[in-house]
Amino acid sequence: MLDKVSNETSFVESSPFLKRHLGPSSQDIDQMLKELGHDDLEDFVKAVIPADILEVDPDYEDFLPVGCDEVHALNHIRSIAEKNKVLRSLIGLGYYSTALPACIQRHVFENPAWYTAYTPYQSEIAQGRLEALFNFQTLISELTGLPIANASLLDEATAAAEAMSLSFAACKRNGANRFLVDEQVLPQTLAVLRTRAEPLGVVLDVKKPTSFCYDSDIFGAFLQLPGANGCIWDPETLVEHCHQIGALVTAAIDPLAQVLMRPIGDLGVDIAIGSAQRFGVPMGFGGPHAAFFATNEVFKRQVPGRLVGQSVDADGQPALRLALQTREQHIRRDKATSNICTAQVLLAVIAAFYAVYHGPNGLKNIASRIIKLRALFQQELIKLGYQIDDIARFDTVEIFAENAPDVHKIAVSRGFNLRILPLGADIDQAKGFGVSFDELSTLDELDQLLKVCASALGQEFDGLQNHETLDAAALLFGIPLRQKKWLQQSVFNKFHSETEMLRYIYRLARKDFSLVDGMIPLGSCTMKLNAVAELIPVGWKSFASMHPFAPANQAEGYIHLFADLENWLATLTGFAGVSLQPNAGSQGEFAGLLVIKEWYKSRKEQHRNICLIPSSAHGTNPASCVMAGFKVVPVACDEAGNIDFNDLLSKAETYSLSLAALMVTYPSTHGVFEPQIRDICDLIHKHGGQVYLDGANLNAQVGLCRPGVYGADVCHLNLHKTFCIPHGGGGPGVGPIAVADHLVPFLPGHPLSFCGGQKAIGAVSAAPWGSAGILAISWMYLRMMGFTGLRHASSIALLSANYVAQKLDSSFPVLFRGLNALVAHECILDLRGFKRTTGIDVEDIAKRLMDYGFHAPTVSWPVAGTLMVEPTESESLDELNRFCEAMIAIRAEVALIESGQMDALNNPLKKAPHTLAAVTADIWERPYSRRQAAFPLSSQQETKYWPAVSRINNAYGDRNLICSCPSIEDFVA
Ligand SMILES: *Cc1c(COP(=O)(O)O)cnc(C)c1O
C-alpha cells in the first residue's frame, strides 16, 4: 500500500495537496529513514505499529475522498455552502447577528499570529493573548460587577452547568440537592442542565421565579435575565430569599442588555454566566462562541476553566500568566473542579477587541438602538391590533396570535426567520411569533417587519412615524439601570481610530509565539499546519451567518457537510456512528461516558459504575468520569510506560461485577503503541466493561489502524489536533465522539433539532452540532488529503518523532520506547537527572528554549520533570534539525554547569528568558555574554524572537490575585 504511493508521481494524482501539508520532501524522508536504519517507509511503519492492529492493505479507501488540490476542494465546498439559504434570522435564544468590525476580522480572525497559537502555558511568550484575555475578563467583570471573571468557557449552556456544579459543591447543607430554575431559561441551557444534573444526583425544579419555594433542600437558583421571552425584572428580593437559606444565585445574562442595566453582581447575584457571541462573533450555525463566568472572591479557587492573572517578572515588571488552579487543573485529576481544558480563547479575544473597538459609549449606543427598535415594533404592533403583554423587555418580544402561521410564512417569503412559538413547533402549528432585534437591525428592516405583520392581518402598514422621542432609559422603567461610569480603563477608550486599533492588535500579536514564528512541538497537542484553504470557507456568509435554529430546509449545506464528515470520521476510526456535538475533547469524554452509561441502563446494568483509568491519563479523563457519575479506580503503569497488565487484570477481576469502562489513551500518553492493546480491550469486554479510547493521539493512527477495529467501543477525536482546526491560542475546539454500532442509538440529542440517536442522551452542548461553524476546516483537510494523503501524513508524523528521538537521545534520554525501541508520534525526554547534578530543572530548559527562538514542548506531563515533543508531519526537516540543534546546545550549557565552568545560579538557563531590555541595559553583570544570552545560535542573527518579559513569578501572582485591569478609581487610589 505505502510503496504503491511512495513515489511522487502517484501522490500528485491521488493527493496533490499532500506536499503542501507535509514538512519533509521525499528526499528528506529518505534521509530520515536512513538515519533510523530503514530504507522503506512501509517497513518503518511496520516496525512501529503492532502487527495485530496495523492494517497493511485497508479496504475502506472507497469510503473516503480521493485527494485534490485547494482550488478543486474550494469549488466543491462552495457548491455545498450554496445549499444553505441565509435568511435574516431574528430568532434570538442566545444567537444574534452582529457586525464583526473589518479590522478585527482581518487582523485577528484571519491572522495566523492569533489563530495558530496554543494555550498560553509558556506565559513569557504569550503576553499578547494573555493581555487580550485580561481585557476580556475586565470587560466581563465591569459588565457584571463581579470581581472574578474567567477567560471563557465553551458555551452558555455548559457555563450554566458549571455554575450549577459550583453551587452544588459550595452548599454544605446535608441533603441539599434541588436547583431552582427560572422557566424563562433558554431551552438548550435547560437541556444541558438536565444532562449534567442527573449524574450528580441534582434535581431541577423549573418554575416561575415568583413561585420559587425556599425549602431546605435547595442549594441554588438559576435565573435567565432577560428571560427567553425577553422579560427583565429586578431579582434583588429573590436573591435575599436564596441567601437566607444559604443557596447561591446564578444569573444567565445578555452582555448587551448588561450594558444598560445595573451590574447583576450589585443586585447580589453570586455567579453570572452568558455568551459573548453578540460581541462581534458570527453565529456559525451554533458556534464556536465564548461563554463567560464571573463570580465573587469567595469562589476564586472553584472557578472552572482558566483565569488570567497579573504577576511580576524577574525584573519586577508586571506580567500576565494563568493563575491559581487554572494553571494546573489537570494535576487534580478526579478532584478537579471541572474538566475544561480547551476553551474558546480566539472567540473571547475577538469579543474583547470588539469592546476595545466600540468602547463604553459605542456599546451603549448599540444596546440603546436595539431596545428602541424593539419598543417601536411593539408600539406599532399594538396599533395594528396585536395583543402584547405589558412587561419590561430588552431586545425580544413574543406575540401570541391566531394568525401566527401566516406571519411566519410571509416573513420567510420576505427573507426573515422569526421565532416560532411554542418553541419546536412547525410553522403550521405556530401559536405565536417572537422577534429579537440585534446590532444589524435598522428602521428600514423594522418597516419591512411591520409590513409582514400587517399583511398577515390583511392590513396595510403605512410607515413609521414619531420614533425620535423614544428614550432607552424610559423604556426600562422600573428596572435597575447602570448609573455609574464603567469601562473607563484606558484600553477601552483609546483605540477608536483604526490606525490605533491596527497597531494595538499587532503590538499584542508580536508578543506571542505562534506557528508563524516556528514549530510548537507540544506533545499531545498536535500543532500541525492549519492551511488557509481549509480556513477560508469559515468566513463565508453561507456558513457564518446561519442561525442554529433556522429551519432545517434552509440548512441543507450544513447537513450535507455534517453527513460527509460523520461518514469519513466513522470510516477512519472504524466505528458505526459519530456525534459532532461536543465542543472539545473534554466534552467528548463526558458525552462518550454518558452514552456508555445509557447503554448499561438499557440493559438494566446501572450498577456498573467503576471506571479504570491508567495513572498516566490526561487529567480531563478522571474529571469527566466523575462528572458522568462514575467512580475512578487508577491502574498503574509499568517501567516501560505501558499499562501494568497484571494490575489491570487484578483490578478488572476485583471490580468485575461493577466494571463500567476502561479509559485508555492510544498510543499511550507516554508516546508508545502498547503492544497489548487488543488483549487489554478483550480483558475489559470479558468482564462486561466498555473501552473508552481517548483519541487525542489519533494523529499517529489515521489511515494506519482503527480503534473500532482493534477493540474500542467509543473514542473522541480532537478535530483541533488531528484534523487541522487551529488552536486559536486555547480554543475553539471540536471533540466529536465515534461509537460502535450498539451505542449509536444513544448519541446526544437536542431539544430544538433532529440530531442524535433514537434513544439519545440529553444535549451536552448548547448547539445541536456544537461548533458547526468551523467543521468546514476538517472537511477541507479530509477532502484535500484523501485516504492516501492521510495515511502518508500519519506515517510521516511517526517518522519525524522517531527522528527527533534518535537525534536527541544522547543528550536527553528518551524515557519510553515501544516495539523495536521506537516511539509513536511523540517522545518524552528525561531531564530529571540534571536537577540532581546541577539544580537545572525542566522549567529552566523550557524558558531557555525561548532565547533560542522555540516554544517549549509539553512540560512535566505526563511525567513530572520531563519534556514531551511532538513534531507532527507538517514540520520540515530543516525545522526539526534547528530544534534539535537548539536542544543540543542547551545540553552543552548544562554541561558547563556540571563541570563547574558556569555558576549554578547565575547562568543563562536560570536567568532565561532574556528580554531585549535586559540584554541592552547599560549594566550587564553576568558571567556570560549578552550574545550568549540572546543569540546563542548564529542562525538567529537574521530573525530573532524576543520574549516580551523575563521569567514570571507564579507564586507572587497567586498570593496577590489580580485578574482584571483596575478601574480608574482604584488606579488613582
Ligand atoms: C488535549 C487532550 C485532551 C483534552 O482535549 P480538549 O479538547 O483540550 O478538551 C484529552 N486527552 C488528551 C490525551 C489530550 O491530549
Ligand as a Chemical Component Dictionary entry (heavy atoms), coordinates in Angstrom:
data_LIG
# 
_chem_comp.id                   LIG 
_chem_comp.type                 NON-POLYMER 
_chem_comp.pdbx_formal_charge   0 
_chem_comp.three_letter_code    LIG 
# 
loop_
_chem_comp_atom.comp_id 
_chem_comp_atom.atom_id 
_chem_comp_atom.alt_atom_id 
_chem_comp_atom.type_symbol 
_chem_comp_atom.charge 
_chem_comp_atom.model_Cartn_x 
_chem_comp_atom.model_Cartn_y 
_chem_comp_atom.model_Cartn_z 
_chem_comp_atom.pdbx_ordinal 
LIG C1 C1 C 0 -5.923  17.508 24.541 1  
LIG C2 C2 C 0 -6.233  16.274 25.277 2  
LIG C3 C3 C 0 -7.471  16.092 25.920 3  
LIG C4 C4 C 0 -8.473  17.209 26.107 4  
LIG O1 O1 O 0 -8.975  17.739 24.958 5  
LIG P1 P1 P 0 -9.576  19.214 24.937 6  
LIG O2 O2 O 0 -10.059 19.360 23.556 7  
LIG O3 O3 O 0 -8.488  20.150 25.277 8  
LIG O4 O4 O 0 -10.675 19.277 25.935 9  
LIG C5 C5 C 0 -7.730  14.862 26.494 10 
LIG N1 N1 N 0 -6.830  13.864 26.457 11 
LIG C6 C6 C 0 -5.616  14.015 25.879 12 
LIG C7 C7 C 0 -4.646  12.870 25.874 13 
LIG C8 C8 C 0 -5.278  15.226 25.271 14 
LIG O5 O5 O 0 -4.070  15.386 24.722 15 
# 
loop_
_chem_comp_bond.comp_id 
_chem_comp_bond.atom_id_1 
_chem_comp_bond.atom_id_2 
_chem_comp_bond.value_order 
_chem_comp_bond.pdbx_ordinal 
LIG C1 C2 SING 1  
LIG C2 C3 SING 2  
LIG C2 C8 DOUB 3  
LIG C3 C4 SING 4  
LIG C3 C5 DOUB 5  
LIG C4 O1 SING 6  
LIG O1 P1 SING 7  
LIG P1 O2 DOUB 8  
LIG P1 O3 SING 9  
LIG P1 O4 SING 10 
LIG C5 N1 SING 11 
LIG N1 C6 DOUB 12 
LIG C6 C7 SING 13 
LIG C6 C8 SING 14 
LIG C8 O5 SING 15 
# 
